[in-house]
Amino acid sequence: MGAAYKILGKTVQPHVLAISTFIATAAVTSYFTIKPKSRDETENTSPLNQTSDGKSSTANADGKDDDVMKSIEGFLNDLEKDAKQDTKAS
Protein backbone atom coordinates (compact mmCIF):
# COMPACT_ATOMS: atom_id res chain seq x y z
CA MET A 1 0.00 0.00 0.00
CA GLY A 2 0.99 3.57 -0.56
CA ALA A 3 1.11 6.47 1.79
CA ALA A 4 -1.86 7.32 3.95
CA TYR A 5 -2.83 10.28 6.10
CA LYS A 6 -3.75 10.18 9.77
CA ILE A 7 -6.79 12.39 10.37
CA LEU A 8 -8.28 12.46 13.87
CA GLY A 9 -6.52 9.21 14.66
CA LYS A 10 -7.85 7.34 11.63
CA THR A 11 -5.86 6.28 8.60
CA VAL A 12 -7.30 7.83 5.42
CA GLN A 13 -6.22 6.88 1.93
CA PRO A 14 -5.46 9.77 -0.48
CA HIS A 15 -8.18 8.81 -2.97
CA VAL A 16 -10.81 8.87 -0.21
CA LEU A 17 -9.59 12.29 0.89
CA ALA A 18 -9.75 13.60 -2.70
CA ILE A 19 -13.27 12.28 -3.30
CA SER A 20 -14.55 13.66 -0.01
CA THR A 21 -13.02 17.06 -0.87
CA PHE A 22 -14.89 17.10 -4.20
CA ILE A 23 -18.16 16.11 -2.53
CA ALA A 24 -17.80 18.74 0.19
CA THR A 25 -17.02 21.46 -2.38
CA ALA A 26 -20.03 20.49 -4.50
CA ALA A 27 -22.30 20.40 -1.46
CA VAL A 28 -21.27 23.86 -0.25
CA THR A 29 -21.53 25.33 -3.76
CA SER A 30 -24.98 23.88 -4.38
CA TYR A 31 -26.21 25.02 -0.97
CA PHE A 32 -25.32 28.65 -1.64
CA THR A 33 -26.67 28.65 -5.21
CA ILE A 34 -29.96 26.86 -4.46
CA LYS A 35 -30.65 28.40 -1.04
CA PRO A 36 -33.74 30.65 -1.03
CA LYS A 37 -33.14 34.37 -0.66
CA SER A 38 -33.59 35.85 2.76
CA ARG A 39 -36.06 38.67 3.40
CA ASP A 40 -33.33 41.29 3.36
CA GLU A 41 -32.18 40.24 -0.10
CA THR A 42 -35.70 40.25 -1.54
CA GLU A 43 -36.46 43.70 -0.13
CA ASN A 44 -33.26 45.15 -1.60
CA THR A 45 -34.08 44.49 -5.25
CA SER A 46 -32.60 46.59 -7.99
CA PRO A 47 -34.13 50.06 -8.38
CA LEU A 48 -34.60 49.34 -12.08
CA ASN A 49 -37.11 46.60 -11.26
CA GLN A 50 -39.18 48.58 -8.75
CA THR A 51 -42.31 50.58 -9.34
CA SER A 52 -43.25 53.75 -7.50
CA ASP A 53 -45.23 51.82 -4.87
CA GLY A 54 -42.13 49.79 -3.91
CA LYS A 55 -43.26 46.47 -5.34
CA SER A 56 -40.86 44.62 -7.57
CA SER A 57 -41.97 44.60 -11.16
CA THR A 58 -40.04 44.14 -14.37
CA ALA A 59 -42.89 44.75 -16.80
CA ASN A 60 -46.61 45.23 -17.08
CA ALA A 61 -49.09 42.57 -18.22
CA ASP A 62 -48.19 42.99 -21.91
CA GLY A 63 -44.49 42.59 -21.19
CA LYS A 64 -43.76 46.22 -22.11
CA ASP A 65 -42.40 48.94 -19.93
CA ASP A 66 -43.58 52.33 -21.20
CA ASP A 67 -40.41 54.27 -20.40
CA VAL A 68 -38.18 51.67 -22.01
CA MET A 69 -40.41 51.41 -25.06
CA LYS A 70 -40.39 55.20 -25.52
CA SER A 71 -36.61 55.25 -25.22
CA ILE A 72 -36.20 52.48 -27.77
CA GLU A 73 -38.64 54.10 -30.20
CA GLY A 74 -36.81 57.43 -29.89
CA PHE A 75 -33.47 55.74 -30.51
CA LEU A 76 -34.81 53.91 -33.57
CA ASN A 77 -36.30 57.13 -34.95
CA ASP A 78 -32.94 58.87 -34.56
CA LEU A 79 -31.23 56.00 -36.37
CA GLU A 80 -33.74 56.20 -39.23
CA LYS A 81 -33.21 59.96 -39.56
CA ASP A 82 -29.43 59.48 -39.63
CA ALA A 83 -29.76 56.71 -42.24
CA LYS A 84 -31.98 58.94 -44.43
CA GLN A 85 -29.51 61.81 -44.17
CA ASP A 86 -26.63 59.51 -45.09
CA THR A 87 -28.45 58.22 -48.18
CA LYS A 88 -29.34 61.78 -49.29
CA ALA A 89 -25.72 62.90 -48.85
CA SER A 90 -24.41 60.00 -50.97
FENGI-V285691 format. One record per residue. RES is the residue in one small letter. PHI is phi as a letter, one per 20 degrees, with the letter a starting at -180 (* if undefined). BURIAL is # if it has 9 or more other C-alpha atoms within 8 Angstrom, else .. Layout:
res: (RES RES)
phi: (PHI PHI)
burial: (BURIAL BURIAL)
This chain:
res: (m g a a y k i l g k t v q p h v l a i s t f i a t a a v t s y f t i k p k s r d e t e n t s p l n q t s d g k s s t a n a d g k d d d v m k s i e g f l n d l e k d a k q d t k a s)
phi: (* e f c d d c l n d e c f f f f f f f f f f f f f f f f f f f f e e g f f f f f f f f e f f f f e d e f e n e f b e a e f e n c d g f f f f f f f f f f f f f f f f f f f f f f f f)
burial: (. . . . . . . . . . . # # # . . # . . . . . . . . . . . . # . . . . . . . . . . . . . . # . . . # # . . . . . . . . . . . . . # # . . . # . . . . . . . . . . . . . . . . . . . . .)
